[in-house]
Amino acid sequence: AVVSTQSTGALVELMKDVDPVGSLCSLILETLGIFMSSSNVDFSWLYTLGVHEQLSLLVLKLGVTPEVGETTILAAIKCLSALLNYVMGVVKKALQTKNKSSGEDVLRRSQCVVNTCGVLLVWYQYTTAPPALLSITQLYGGQYKDFLTPYNVDIFTESLRDEDDNRVKTTLKILKRIMTTDPVLLKTAIASTKEQLSRAVIAVKTASPTLVPLSDEVLKLLQTKPAP
């Protein structure tokens, strides 16, 4: 399917006021996802339309609307993942060419995606949200300050019990990244949540030998006493 430049601009505009539970919302996201995932997409033009801001706002709206269907949620995640892949590509290229300004600019402009972490954590329980969450933490570390609240730790704990080792590995990577980049998260987390995560990670070591090295790294972070 080919999505024209003009129609894509209209899709971004429609996101502003679309009903999150209507079929139009799903159609907008699915169509936009096709365009954003194509090899010839011009993200610099999409950014001038404010796609990063509108998509983040729509994800937040979907997150507080219980009636939203899975098709719409998956379409939103696809769009967000495509956006994050673009940002990661720009940052990687900036590091390779030592052109820090371009990487810093796209990171600054895209920082609104951090606000979607709370919604992605809820979706994390039953969708393909983990890769999107991992991308955000790789780009922004622990900037979302509620990662280790008791509610969210329950979500991480359940994910660590998943039968899919790839999903468990992604969860461990997310935990390692947020705790490494922002020690304050661990410092402010209550002891019971850290103990809960530690038990879950120990269980991963027993169940999945290939994940032992990564599990050990996460356990070390959880068990390190924060500096005063």
Phi and psi restraints in degrees (value plus and minus 20) as a CYANA .aco file:
   2 VAL   PHI    -131.6   -91.6
   2 VAL   PSI     107.9   147.9
   3 VAL   PHI    -130.0   -90.0
   3 VAL   PSI     100.5   140.5
   4 SER   PHI     -93.6   -53.6
   4 SER   PSI     138.5   178.5
   5 THR   PHI     -78.4   -38.4
   5 THR   PSI     -63.4   -23.4
   6 GLN   PHI     -85.1   -45.1
   6 GLN   PSI     -63.5   -23.5
   7 SER   PHI     -88.7   -48.7
   7 SER   PSI     -53.1   -13.1
   8 THR   PHI     -85.3   -45.3
   8 THR   PSI     -60.0   -20.0
   9 GLY   PHI     -80.5   -40.5
   9 GLY   PSI     -57.8   -17.8
  10 ALA   PHI     -86.9   -46.9
  10 ALA   PSI     -56.8   -16.8
  11 LEU   PHI     -83.2   -43.2
  11 LEU   PSI     -64.0   -24.0
  12 VAL   PHI     -82.5   -42.5
  12 VAL   PSI     -59.7   -19.7
  13 GLU   PHI     -86.3   -46.3
  13 GLU   PSI     -60.1   -20.1
  14 LEU   PHI     -86.1   -46.1
  14 LEU   PSI     -47.3    -7.3
  15 MET   PHI     -81.1   -41.1
  15 MET   PSI     -45.2    -5.2
  16 LYS   PHI     -80.8   -40.8
  16 LYS   PSI     -59.7   -19.7
  17 ASP   PHI    -145.6  -105.6
  17 ASP   PSI      -5.8    34.2
  18 VAL   PHI     -90.5   -50.5
  18 VAL   PSI     125.1   165.1
  19 ASP   PHI     -92.7   -52.7
  19 ASP   PSI      99.6   139.6
  20 PRO   PHI     -84.7   -44.7
  20 PRO   PSI     -41.0    -1.0
  21 VAL   PHI    -119.6   -79.6
  21 VAL   PSI     -21.7    18.3
  22 GLY   PHI    -104.7   -64.7
  22 GLY   PSI     140.7   180.7
  23 SER   PHI     -86.8   -46.8
  23 SER   PSI     -44.6    -4.6
  24 LEU   PHI     -83.7   -43.7
  24 LEU   PSI     -57.8   -17.8
  25 CYS   PHI     -81.7   -41.7
  25 CYS   PSI     -66.7   -26.7
  26 SER   PHI     -82.2   -42.2
  26 SER   PSI     -61.6   -21.6
  27 LEU   PHI     -83.8   -43.8
  27 LEU   PSI     -63.0   -23.0
  28 ILE   PHI     -79.5   -39.5
  28 ILE   PSI     -68.6   -28.6
  29 LEU   PHI     -88.1   -48.1
  29 LEU   PSI     -60.0   -20.0
  30 GLU   PHI     -84.8   -44.8
  30 GLU   PSI     -62.7   -22.7
  31 THR   PHI     -88.5   -48.5
  31 THR   PSI     -62.8   -22.8
  32 LEU   PHI     -83.2   -43.2
  32 LEU   PSI     -56.9   -16.9
  33 GLY   PHI     -81.9   -41.9
  33 GLY   PSI     -56.5   -16.5
  34 ILE   PHI     -81.9   -41.9
  34 ILE   PSI     -65.7   -25.7
  35 PHE   PHI     -88.0   -48.0
  35 PHE   PSI     -65.1   -25.1
  36 MET   PHI     -88.3   -48.3
  36 MET   PSI     -42.6    -2.6
  37 SER   PHI    -113.1   -73.1
  37 SER   PSI     -23.9    16.1
  38 SER   PHI     -97.0   -57.0
  38 SER   PSI     137.1   177.1
  39 SER   PHI     -94.3   -54.3
  39 SER   PSI     -40.6    -0.6
  40 ASN   PHI    -126.6   -86.6
  40 ASN   PSI       0.4    40.4
  41 VAL   PHI     -88.8   -48.8
  41 VAL   PSI     120.4   160.4
  42 ASP   PHI    -121.5   -81.5
  42 ASP   PSI      71.4   111.4
  43 PHE   PHI     -88.9   -48.9
  43 PHE   PSI     -49.1    -9.1
  44 SER   PHI     -82.1   -42.1
  44 SER   PSI     -56.4   -16.4
  45 TRP   PHI     -90.6   -50.6
  45 TRP   PSI     -61.1   -21.1
  46 LEU   PHI     -80.0   -40.0
  46 LEU   PSI     -56.4   -16.4
  47 TYR   PHI     -87.0   -47.0
  47 TYR   PSI     -53.5   -13.5
  48 THR   PHI     -86.8   -46.8
  48 THR   PSI     -44.4    -4.4
  49 LEU   PHI    -101.7   -61.7
  49 LEU   PSI     -32.1     7.9
  50 GLY   PHI      62.0   102.0
  50 GLY   PSI       8.7    48.7
  51 VAL   PHI     -81.3   -41.3
  51 VAL   PSI     -54.9   -14.9
  52 HIS   PHI     -85.0   -45.0
  52 HIS   PSI     -60.0   -20.0
  53 GLU   PHI     -93.9   -53.9
  53 GLU   PSI     -65.4   -25.4
  54 GLN   PHI     -86.3   -46.3
  54 GLN   PSI     -58.4   -18.4
  55 LEU   PHI     -86.7   -46.7
  55 LEU   PSI     -61.9   -21.9
  56 SER   PHI     -82.6   -42.6
  56 SER   PSI     -63.7   -23.7
  57 LEU   PHI     -84.1   -44.1
  57 LEU   PSI     -59.1   -19.1
  58 LEU   PHI     -88.0   -48.0
  58 LEU   PSI     -58.8   -18.8
  59 VAL   PHI     -80.8   -40.8
  59 VAL   PSI     -62.0   -22.0
  60 LEU   PHI     -82.3   -42.3
  60 LEU   PSI     -60.0   -20.0
  61 LYS   PHI     -85.7   -45.7
  61 LYS   PSI     -61.8   -21.8
  62 LEU   PHI     -83.7   -43.7
  62 LEU   PSI     -55.7   -15.7
  63 GLY   PHI     -85.9   -45.9
  63 GLY   PSI     -44.2    -4.2
  64 VAL   PHI    -125.7   -85.7
  64 VAL   PSI      -3.9    36.1
  65 THR   PHI    -138.7   -98.7
  65 THR   PSI      78.4   118.4
  66 PRO   PHI     -80.2   -40.2
  66 PRO   PSI     -46.1    -6.1
  67 GLU   PHI    -100.3   -60.3
  67 GLU   PSI     -22.5    17.5
  68 VAL   PHI     -84.7   -44.7
  68 VAL   PSI     113.4   153.4
  69 GLY   PHI    -102.9   -62.9
  69 GLY   PSI     143.6   183.6
  70 GLU   PHI     -85.2   -45.2
  70 GLU   PSI     -54.3   -14.3
  71 THR   PHI     -79.6   -39.6
  71 THR   PSI     -63.0   -23.0
  72 THR   PHI     -86.3   -46.3
  72 THR   PSI     -62.0   -22.0
  73 ILE   PHI     -82.1   -42.1
  73 ILE   PSI     -66.0   -26.0
  74 LEU   PHI     -84.5   -44.5
  74 LEU   PSI     -56.8   -16.8
  75 ALA   PHI     -85.9   -45.9
  75 ALA   PSI     -59.5   -19.5
  76 ALA   PHI     -84.5   -44.5
  76 ALA   PSI     -61.4   -21.4
  77 ILE   PHI     -84.9   -44.9
  77 ILE   PSI     -58.4   -18.4
  78 LYS   PHI     -81.8   -41.8
  78 LYS   PSI     -64.5   -24.5
  79 CYS   PHI     -83.5   -43.5
  79 CYS   PSI     -65.2   -25.2
  80 LEU   PHI     -84.7   -44.7
  80 LEU   PSI     -59.9   -19.9
  81 SER   PHI     -84.1   -44.1
  81 SER   PSI     -60.2   -20.2
  82 ALA   PHI     -83.6   -43.6
  82 ALA   PSI     -60.7   -20.7
  83 LEU   PHI     -83.0   -43.0
  83 LEU   PSI     -65.6   -25.6
  84 LEU   PHI     -86.6   -46.6
  84 LEU   PSI     -56.3   -16.3
  85 ASN   PHI     -82.5   -42.5
  85 ASN   PSI     -58.5   -18.5
  86 TYR   PHI     -83.4   -43.4
  86 TYR   PSI     -67.4   -27.4
  87 VAL   PHI     -80.5   -40.5
  87 VAL   PSI     -64.0   -24.0
  88 MET   PHI     -83.9   -43.9
  88 MET   PSI     -56.0   -16.0
  89 GLY   PHI     -84.9   -44.9
  89 GLY   PSI     -62.3   -22.3
  90 VAL   PHI     -84.8   -44.8
  90 VAL   PSI     -63.8   -23.8
  91 VAL   PHI     -84.2   -44.2
  91 VAL   PSI     -63.0   -23.0
  92 LYS   PHI     -81.5   -41.5
  92 LYS   PSI     -64.1   -24.1
  93 LYS   PHI     -85.0   -45.0
  93 LYS   PSI     -59.0   -19.0
  94 ALA   PHI     -83.2   -43.2
  94 ALA   PSI     -57.2   -17.2
  95 LEU   PHI     -89.2   -49.2
  95 LEU   PSI     -58.6   -18.6
  96 GLN   PHI     -88.9   -48.9
  96 GLN   PSI     -56.6   -16.6
  97 THR   PHI    -115.6   -75.6
  97 THR   PSI     -20.9    19.1
  98 LYS   PHI      39.3    79.3
  98 LYS   PSI      11.7    51.7
  99 ASN   PHI    -122.3   -82.3
  99 ASN   PSI      56.8    96.8
 100 LYS   PHI     -80.8   -40.8
 100 LYS   PSI     -52.6   -12.6
 101 SER   PHI     -82.2   -42.2
 101 SER   PSI     -59.4   -19.4
 102 SER   PHI     -87.1   -47.1
 102 SER   PSI     -60.1   -20.1
 103 GLY   PHI     -86.6   -46.6
 103 GLY   PSI     -63.4   -23.4
 104 GLU   PHI     -85.2   -45.2
 104 GLU   PSI     -55.3   -15.3
 105 ASP   PHI     -85.8   -45.8
 105 ASP   PSI     -67.0   -27.0
 106 VAL   PHI     -90.6   -50.6
 106 VAL   PSI     -51.8   -11.8
 107 LEU   PHI     -85.5   -45.5
 107 LEU   PSI     -62.5   -22.5
 108 ARG   PHI     -84.9   -44.9
 108 ARG   PSI     -65.4   -25.4
 109 ARG   PHI     -87.4   -47.4
 109 ARG   PSI     -49.6    -9.6
 110 SER   PHI    -114.0   -74.0
 110 SER   PSI     -16.4    23.6
 111 GLN   PHI     -81.5   -41.5
 111 GLN   PSI     -39.1     0.9
 112 CYS   PHI     -80.9   -40.9
 112 CYS   PSI     -40.6    -0.6
 113 VAL   PHI     -86.7   -46.7
 113 VAL   PSI     -41.9    -1.9
 114 VAL   PHI     -79.4   -39.4
 114 VAL   PSI     -51.7   -11.7
 115 ASN   PHI     -85.9   -45.9
 115 ASN   PSI     -36.9     3.1
 116 THR   PHI    -104.7   -64.7
 116 THR   PSI     -25.2    14.8
 117 CYS   PHI     -78.6   -38.6
 117 CYS   PSI     -59.5   -19.5
 118 GLY   PHI     -80.9   -40.9
 118 GLY   PSI     -62.5   -22.5
 119 VAL   PHI     -88.2   -48.2
 119 VAL   PSI     -64.3   -24.3
 120 LEU   PHI     -82.0   -42.0
 120 LEU   PSI     -53.3   -13.3
 121 LEU   PHI     -85.5   -45.5
 121 LEU   PSI     -58.1   -18.1
 122 VAL   PHI     -86.3   -46.3
 122 VAL   PSI     -65.7   -25.7
 123 TRP   PHI     -88.1   -48.1
 123 TRP   PSI     -43.2    -3.2
 124 TYR   PHI     -72.8   -32.8
 124 TYR   PSI     -46.8    -6.8
 125 GLN   PHI     -94.1   -54.1
 125 GLN   PSI     -44.4    -4.4
 126 TYR   PHI    -164.8  -124.8
 126 TYR   PSI      -5.8    34.2
 127 THR   PHI    -156.6  -116.6
 127 THR   PSI    -190.2  -150.2
 128 THR   PHI    -111.3   -71.3
 128 THR   PSI      10.6    50.6
 129 ALA   PHI     -86.5   -46.5
 129 ALA   PSI     -47.3    -7.3
 130 PRO   PHI     -70.0   -30.0
 130 PRO   PSI     -66.7   -26.7
 131 PRO   PHI     -78.9   -38.9
 131 PRO   PSI     -57.4   -17.4
 132 ALA   PHI     -85.0   -45.0
 132 ALA   PSI     -62.2   -22.2
 133 LEU   PHI     -83.0   -43.0
 133 LEU   PSI     -61.9   -21.9
 134 LEU   PHI     -81.8   -41.8
 134 LEU   PSI     -62.1   -22.1
 135 SER   PHI     -81.2   -41.2
 135 SER   PSI     -62.3   -22.3
 136 ILE   PHI     -84.3   -44.3
 136 ILE   PSI     -62.4   -22.4
 137 THR   PHI     -90.3   -50.3
 137 THR   PSI     -52.6   -12.6
 138 GLN   PHI     -84.9   -44.9
 138 GLN   PSI     -55.0   -15.0
 139 LEU   PHI    -103.9   -63.9
 139 LEU   PSI     -59.2   -19.2
 140 TYR   PHI    -142.2  -102.2
 140 TYR   PSI     -14.8    25.2
 141 GLY   PHI      39.6    79.6
 141 GLY   PSI    -153.8  -113.8
 142 GLY   PHI    -119.5   -79.5
 142 GLY   PSI      15.4    55.4
 143 GLN   PHI     -85.6   -45.6
 143 GLN   PSI     -45.1    -5.1
 144 TYR   PHI     -99.9   -59.9
 144 TYR   PSI      91.4   131.4
 145 LYS   PHI    -100.2   -60.2
 145 LYS   PSI     -24.9    15.1
 146 ASP   PHI    -123.4   -83.4
 146 ASP   PSI      -4.0    36.0
 147 PHE   PHI     -76.7   -36.7
 147 PHE   PSI     -59.2   -19.2
 148 LEU   PHI    -126.9   -86.9
 148 LEU   PSI       9.9    49.9
 149 THR   PHI     -91.0   -51.0
 149 THR   PSI     136.5   176.5
 150 PRO   PHI     -72.4   -32.4
 150 PRO   PSI     -61.2   -21.2
 151 TYR   PHI     -82.7   -42.7
 151 TYR   PSI     -66.8   -26.8
 152 ASN   PHI     -91.7   -51.7
 152 ASN   PSI     -51.8   -11.8
 153 VAL   PHI     -85.0   -45.0
 153 VAL   PSI     -54.9   -14.9
 154 ASP   PHI     -79.2   -39.2
 154 ASP   PSI     -60.6   -20.6
 155 ILE   PHI     -86.0   -46.0
 155 ILE   PSI     -66.5   -26.5
 156 PHE   PHI     -80.4   -40.4
 156 PHE   PSI     -61.6   -21.6
 157 THR   PHI     -80.8   -40.8
 157 THR   PSI     -65.8   -25.8
 158 GLU   PHI     -82.7   -42.7
 158 GLU   PSI     -58.1   -18.1
 159 SER   PHI     -86.8   -46.8
 159 SER   PSI     -53.9   -13.9
 160 LEU   PHI     -88.8   -48.8
 160 LEU   PSI     -38.0     2.0
 161 ARG   PHI    -111.4   -71.4
 161 ARG   PSI     -19.0    21.0
 162 ASP   PHI     -84.3   -44.3
 162 ASP   PSI     128.9   168.9
 163 GLU   PHI     -96.6   -56.6
 163 GLU   PSI     -36.7     3.3
 164 ASP   PHI    -105.4   -65.4
 164 ASP   PSI      89.8   129.8
 165 ASP   PHI     -81.9   -41.9
 165 ASP   PSI     -51.5   -11.5
 166 ASN   PHI     -84.9   -44.9
 166 ASN   PSI     -60.1   -20.1
 167 ARG   PHI     -86.6   -46.6
 167 ARG   PSI     -61.8   -21.8
 168 VAL   PHI     -83.4   -43.4
 168 VAL   PSI     -62.3   -22.3
 169 LYS   PHI     -81.5   -41.5
 169 LYS   PSI     -61.4   -21.4
 170 THR   PHI     -82.1   -42.1
 170 THR   PSI     -61.9   -21.9
 171 THR   PHI     -82.0   -42.0
 171 THR   PSI     -64.0   -24.0
 172 LEU   PHI     -82.1   -42.1
 172 LEU   PSI     -59.8   -19.8
 173 LYS   PHI     -84.3   -44.3
 173 LYS   PSI     -60.8   -20.8
 174 ILE   PHI     -82.5   -42.5
 174 ILE   PSI     -67.2   -27.2
 175 LEU   PHI     -81.6   -41.6
 175 LEU   PSI     -63.6   -23.6
 176 LYS   PHI     -81.8   -41.8
 176 LYS   PSI     -63.8   -23.8
 177 ARG   PHI     -84.5   -44.5
 177 ARG   PSI     -67.2   -27.2
 178 ILE   PHI     -89.3   -49.3
 178 ILE   PSI     -53.8   -13.8
 179 MET   PHI     -97.7   -57.7
 179 MET   PSI     -48.4    -8.4
 180 THR   PHI     -95.8   -55.8
 180 THR   PSI     -59.5   -19.5
 181 THR   PHI    -104.3   -64.3
 181 THR   PSI     -42.8    -2.8
 182 ASP   PHI    -160.3  -120.3
 182 ASP   PSI      64.1   104.1
 183 PRO   PHI     -78.1   -38.1
 183 PRO   PSI     -41.1    -1.1
 184 VAL   PHI     -82.2   -42.2
 184 VAL   PSI     -50.5   -10.5
 185 LEU   PHI     -78.5   -38.5
 185 LEU   PSI     -63.9   -23.9
 186 LEU   PHI     -90.6   -50.6
 186 LEU   PSI     -56.8   -16.8
 187 LYS   PHI     -84.4   -44.4
 187 LYS   PSI     -55.5   -15.5
 188 THR   PHI    -112.5   -72.5
 188 THR   PSI     -32.0     8.0
 189 ALA   PHI     -91.4   -51.4
 189 ALA   PSI     120.6   160.6
 190 ILE   PHI     -93.5   -53.5
 190 ILE   PSI     132.8   172.8
 191 ALA   PHI     -78.2   -38.2
 191 ALA   PSI     -58.0   -18.0
 192 SER   PHI     -84.7   -44.7
 192 SER   PSI     -54.1   -14.1
 193 THR   PHI     -90.6   -50.6
 193 THR   PSI     -57.4   -17.4
 194 LYS   PHI     -86.9   -46.9
 194 LYS   PSI     -58.6   -18.6
 195 GLU   PHI     -85.6   -45.6
 195 GLU   PSI     -59.7   -19.7
 196 GLN   PHI     -81.8   -41.8
 196 GLN   PSI     -66.1   -26.1
 197 LEU   PHI     -85.5   -45.5
 197 LEU   PSI     -60.3   -20.3
 198 SER   PHI     -80.2   -40.2
 198 SER   PSI     -63.8   -23.8
 199 ARG   PHI     -82.3   -42.3
 199 ARG   PSI     -60.8   -20.8
 200 ALA   PHI     -86.0   -46.0
 200 ALA   PSI     -59.2   -19.2
 201 VAL   PHI     -89.7   -49.7
 201 VAL   PSI     -58.5   -18.5
 202 ILE   PHI     -80.6   -40.6
 202 ILE   PSI     -59.9   -19.9
 203 ALA   PHI     -84.1   -44.1
 203 ALA   PSI     -55.3   -15.3
 204 VAL   PHI     -83.3   -43.3
 204 VAL   PSI     -62.1   -22.1
 205 LYS   PHI     -77.9   -37.9
 205 LYS   PSI     -58.5   -18.5
 206 THR   PHI     -92.4   -52.4
 206 THR   PSI     -59.7   -19.7
 207 ALA   PHI    -103.3   -63.3
 207 ALA   PSI     -49.3    -9.3
 208 SER   PHI    -152.8  -112.8
 208 SER   PSI      69.2   109.2
 209 PRO   PHI     -75.6   -35.6
 209 PRO   PSI     -53.0   -13.0
 210 THR   PHI     -88.7   -48.7
 210 THR   PSI     -37.4     2.6
 211 LEU   PHI    -119.0   -79.0
 211 LEU   PSI     -14.1    25.9
 212 VAL   PHI     -79.4   -39.4
 212 VAL   PSI     -68.5   -28.5
 213 PRO   PHI     -77.9   -37.9
 213 PRO   PSI     -65.8   -25.8
 214 LEU   PHI     -87.3   -47.3
 214 LEU   PSI     -59.4   -19.4
 215 SER   PHI     -81.1   -41.1
 215 SER   PSI     -61.5   -21.5
 216 ASP   PHI     -81.9   -41.9
 216 ASP   PSI     -58.7   -18.7
 217 GLU   PHI     -84.2   -44.2
 217 GLU   PSI     -62.7   -22.7
 218 VAL   PHI     -87.5   -47.5
 218 VAL   PSI     -61.9   -21.9
 219 LEU   PHI     -80.9   -40.9
 219 LEU   PSI     -60.7   -20.7
 220 LYS   PHI     -81.3   -41.3
 220 LYS   PSI     -60.3   -20.3
 221 LEU   PHI     -86.4   -46.4
 221 LEU   PSI     -61.3   -21.3
 222 LEU   PHI     -87.0   -47.0
 222 LEU   PSI     -53.0   -13.0
 223 GLN   PHI    -116.0   -76.0
 223 GLN   PSI     -24.2    15.8
 224 THR   PHI     -95.3   -55.3
 224 THR   PSI     109.8   149.8
 225 LYS   PHI     -92.7   -52.7
 225 LYS   PSI     101.9   141.9
 226 PRO   PHI     -82.2   -42.2
 226 PRO   PSI     126.2   166.2
 227 ALA   PHI     -86.9   -46.9
 227 ALA   PSI     125.0   165.0
